[in-house]
């Protein structure tokens, strides 16, 4: 019996071992096949989860897709456009990293060799190039009968480049040019066979001339050609500080707050849109619907709105320019005819990013964003909300009016205004100012409610004396302030919570008497 049992055990071990070995072999073969198949996936080679991922979204407008021979199929056109844009993306990435990665997947042999020669030269001379394209305007010239070749002219391609040598910035330049493009279908992919720059051009956008409500005449903001002085306030609902468009959004609450603002004889509110919150390049419709409700409410109350874009945004790298352009384009083009909007404020206190994000990057991004907003909305004014008067004259020639925030001593206000008036002839707006009514263990030198009221009384007297545009910070004291706004420490948060004219219980503080002059 023992001998028989031993034989059975041996037989079972052999069968199990054979089965396990075969399973392992099948798994191994499967992994090898997966690996080989992945080699044909261009997106995985570029570390992209899918080709439609939002990493590069320049504006593309086809002028014509009519072909005298074979009709261009819509799906084929989308594939050509996608592969063409990715050819620019991998080329830009290669020039930035001096790497050949991805070039073979988007360029045919002859064309890729030219790129390799450029990379070889750049590596030898320690040159790197950061670049992106912002607009493409292709026109179909030829589509072969067998569907294997396409030729088109890409007009007025807007490019922006930064050239570095030995890691030092040599030049930054914007260019507009036209390219003749030939693409071949190889192995199921469209590859660039020919890309030739044929001329340098200047692109002029034809826009319908309109008569906007708000204009700049001399050094004045005007409404229907009559001088208009902004008397306003920065606005968040009391229980939705820095989260206006979140889950607590309530039109009844906002409507009542707008009534308070209007009855105080103010005429303007400033609101804030966060890039991430609104969906980045893929704008969330629910957020747009909420923005429309706020603008509509403001219109019914005869209030005007300064909409601040890109709040909390701080990535100004060229790689993300096309994404931010699509974000701004969607919002401003949607509301370009809304009568409640006074101006678009591109960014809140962008100069605070100068040190960590490189000043030139920030200014280049802002300058281009001005053109994007004005191109998509010629009806409203554009400004930038600088954190102080010293930085406020950056790009003053490009904006419609100069905005800055004032948190200095009261006696500095008129000095700063006079200094700015020597530098710029644009209208000036004090876009934020205020003091918190908090004096306690975390802020022994702060102001109590009476001292806050005296501050606003003095400020309003100066605004009236100098006929200055102003927007105070802010309507309410806040029961909660996010960490990303004021930090985690109580001496930071306590102060930030108490700037309002109305306390957390809904009672008007003494300062409310001086919310306006």
Secondary structure, DSSP 8 states (H G I E B T S, - for coil): -HHHHHHHHHHHHHHHHHHHHHHHHHHHHHHHHHHHHHTT-HHHHTT-S-TT-TT---EE--SB---SSS---HHHHHHHHHHHHHHHHHHHHHHHHT--TTHHHHB-HHHHHHHHHHHHHHHHTTEEEEEEEEEEEEEEEEE-TTSSEEEEEEEEEEEEEEEEETTEEEEEEEEEEEEEEEEEEETTEEEEEEEEEEEE------------SEEEETTEEEETTEE---EEEE---TT-TT-TTSTT--HHHHHHHHHHHHHTT--EEEEEEETTTTTTTS--HHHHHHHHHHHHHHHHTT-EEEEEEEET-----GGGHHHHHHHHHHHHHHTTT-TTEEEEEEEESGGGGHHHHTHHHHHHHHHHHHHHHHHH-TTSEEEEEESSTTTTTTTTTTSSEEEEEE-S-GGGHHHHHHHHHHH--SEEEEEEE------BTTBTTS--HHHHHHHHHHHHHHHHHHT-EEEES-SB--S---HHHH-SSHHHHHHHTT--SB-TTS-B-GGGGGS--
